[in-house]
Amino acid sequence: MKAAIILVLSTLAAASAHAAAPADLRAGEKLVKTHCISCHASSFGGDGSGIYTREYRKVRSFNGLKAQVTSCNTMLNLKWFDDDEQQVVQYLNQNYYHF
């Protein structure tokens, strides 16, 4: 019984880790619009969102999304803090990936 309760609580904790507050989503959206869209639009046309929805996209999991955001932050020398990366991850997940 105790093990079952621990399992349920850990599952709920993991699920809530993907939830984001509206303020986080707005902050993530602002970061994406400021730092990501121009590059994505030049590569994929339109408003740049095609990079997230293309059939052959690289990101296939929530952890993969986190890794990709960290990679972009590093490669582009954006100097985002961990909180900034998390806000971008939450925004992209909420609006495009739905993991």
N, C-alpha and C positions, 0 to 999 in steps of 0.2 A: 504494500500500500504506500509506504513512504517513498519507494523508488518511483512509483507511478506519479505521485505528486511532484517530485523533483523533475521528472520528465516533462510534465505538463507545464510547470513553471519555466523551465529552460526553453521550451518551445515558444511560449508566449513572449519571453524576453527577446528571443531571436527575431520574432515577427515584429515586435515593437521597435527594434533597432532600425528597421526600414522606414518607419513612419517619420514624417517631418512636420514641424510647425509651419504655419503659413509664412511667418517671418523668414524662416530658413529658405523656403521655396522662393520667396521674392528676392532674397539676397543671392541665391544661386542663379536665378534668372538674370539678374543684373550682371553678375560675373560672366555668364555665358554670352550675353549680348555685347558686353564690353570687350571681351578677350577672345571669344571663340568664333563667333558668327562670320566675321570677315574672311577668316582663313577657310572655314568650311564652305562658304558661298563661292569663293574663288575656285575651290576644288570640285564642288558638287553642284554649283549653280543655284539659282533660286535664292531662298532665304538661308540656305546652308543646312537645313534640318534633314536633308536627304541622307546625310552621313549617318544619322541615327536610325533611319527607317529602311535603308537599302537592304536588299535580300542577302547580300554577301558581307554584312557588317561583321566587324571583328568582335564586338562585345556580345557575349552570349550568356552572361551571368552577372549577378550583383557584384561579386568579387572582381569579375573582369571589368566591370564599369569603373569600380574604384581604382583598379590598376591603370586603366586607360586615362582617367582624369589625372592621376599622379604622374603618369608618363608625360602627358601634355604640359602639365605644370613645370616639370623638370626640363623638358626639351625646349620650351619656349621661355624659360627663366621668368615665369610669372611672379614668383616669390609669394605664392599663396600660402597661408597658414593651413594647418590640418582642418580647422573649422571651415575655411573657404572651400577646400576640396570637398568636404562632406556636404556643404550646401549645394555645390554644383552637382554632385552625385545624386542627391535627393531630388533636385529639380529635374535632371535628365531622366531619372527613373520614373518620377511621377508623370512626366509629360510624354515620354517616348518608349521607355523600355518595359515598365510594369513588372519588374521582378518581384 
